Amino acid sequence: MHDFILRLDDYQTYRTTMTRAELMRHALSQALRRVHVGPKKLKLDEETRWQIAGEAVEELRRYGGWKELDEEAPMRPLAKG
């Protein structure tokens, strides 16, 4: 469902690259898993959470003028394993 690009960097280790917008969308989608409305947990499926998060990012693009959203997000190296 989610497309991330794998590339081989100078150190011959794999890592995923994401734009800041993709990273924010992922974080918002995960945060929506824990939302409660009153005492009840709001149970949204993954597709709905992803759509809501995408709409939030698009609103930031439209009205926030955040050019940084298209920049590559800083990523820490993957753990060896």
N, C-alpha and C positions, 0 to 999 in steps of 0.2 A: 504494500500500500504506500509506503514512504520510500522515496528514492534518495539515496545518498551515494555520492561518488567516492569510489575507492581509488587512491592513487599511491604510487610508490615514491616516497620522498628520498632525499639524498642519503639517508642512513639505512636504506633498504628495509624499512619497516612500514607496514600498512597503517593507514589512518583514514578516518572518514573526514571529509570536508563538508561544511555546511555554511550557509550564509547566516548572518545574524537573524534575519527574518525566519529562516527555517528553524534555527535554534529556539527562538522565542515562541514560534508556533508549537514546537514540540513541548516546551516547558508549560505553556498555557494548557495544552491538551492534557498533560499529566496532572496539572493542578486541578482541572475540572473533575478528575476522578474522586477528589476528596471534598467536594462541595456539599454542604448540607443546607436544606431549606427548613428552618426550624429544627425540630429534632430528627427529621428524616433525611437520609442521604439521597441526593439527587443522582439517580442511576441513569447515566447517559452511556450509550454504546460508543465504541471507539470512533466510528465514522462521524457521529454527531459531534463528539468532542473536537475532532480534527477540523470539522467544518466551522464550528464556533471560533476556535483558535485562529483559523485562517481568516475569518471575517474581521477579527480583532486586529490582526496584523495589517490587513488591507486598509482598515480605518486609519491606522497610524500612518501608513503610506500616503493615503489621500489627504489627510488633514494635518499631519505632523511634519511633513516635509523631511522625513528621516532618510537621508541618503545612505546613512550607515547601515540600514537594513540589508542592502545589497552587498555589503562587504563580507569577506570571509570571516567567520567567527573564530576567535582564538580557541584552539582545542588543545587539551593536554594529551600527551602520548598515551597510547593504549598500554595497559598492563601486560607484561610478558606472561605468557602462559601457554 
